[in-house]
Amino acid sequence: MADQITIRNARPSDFEAVVALDLVGAAEEKPAYWRGVFDRYVVAERDDRTFLVAEREGEAVGFIIGEVRAWEFGSPPCGWVFALSVSPRTRELGVGQLMFDEICRRLKKAGVTTVRTMVDRENKLTLSFFRSQGLRTGRYIELEKPL
């Protein structure tokens, strides 16, 4: 099945499909968020930002977004994956794996040697996926305080 999946750069015409694939958060807030993401990662093409779409039979079935971030909290530049979604209809077909492999290839080409992400500990599906890709707890600990 993975041979039927194409991984490509996101295009402005993918906007509606990405919004539909994003299953997290309040729907009325998300289109404005995604418009900003598209402006920064699709319209303004840069080598240190990657927005990929997985396509199957002409339909967007997943997306992944990442970038190179430099020197946050004393860390050398590294790749960050901050968004990932796969259509429930195409899960377990290797879509996430293909997208993750491609974004890692591009981040490595951009000069980084580490990739990071953050996952809500209650999101078992995403946590399991990233662990299956070899990601483990890193040296930094997220801290937060309700305001």
C-alpha positions, 0 to 999 in steps of 0.5 A, a space after each residue: 500500500 505504501 507504494 500508492 502514497 505520494 509525499 509532496 510539498 504542501 500547496 495552497 490548494 491543500 488548505 481545506 484538506 489540511 483543516 479537515 485532517 486536523 482533528 484537534 481543537 475547536 473548529 471555529 478557531 482552526 481555520 485562522 490558525 491554519 491560514 497563518 501556518 500556510 502563509 509561513 510554511 507554504 507561501 513563504 518557501 524556506 529551506 528550514 521549514 517543511 510542510 508535507 502532504 501525503 496523497 493517495 489517489 489524488 486525495 490528501 490523506 496526511 500531513 506533517 510540518 516541521 522546521 529547524 529551530 536554533 539555540 532554544 534553551 541552549 540546544 544546538 540547532 535541531 529539527 522540530 516536528 510540530 504537526 502530524 495527522 493521518 486520515 483514520 481511513 489510511 492509518 496502518 498503511 505506512 503513511 505516517 512512516 513515509 512522511 516522518 522519513 521524508 521530513 527527517 531526510 529534509 531536516 538532515 539535509 538542512 544540517 541538523 542531527 536531531 529531531 524533536 517533538 512534543 506530545 500530550 501524554 494522554 495522546 496514546 496514538 501519537 505517542 506510540 507512533 513517535 516512539 515507533 519511529 525511535 523518538 525517546 524522552 530527551 534531555 529537556 523537560 517541559 514545565 508549565 503553570 496554569 495562569 
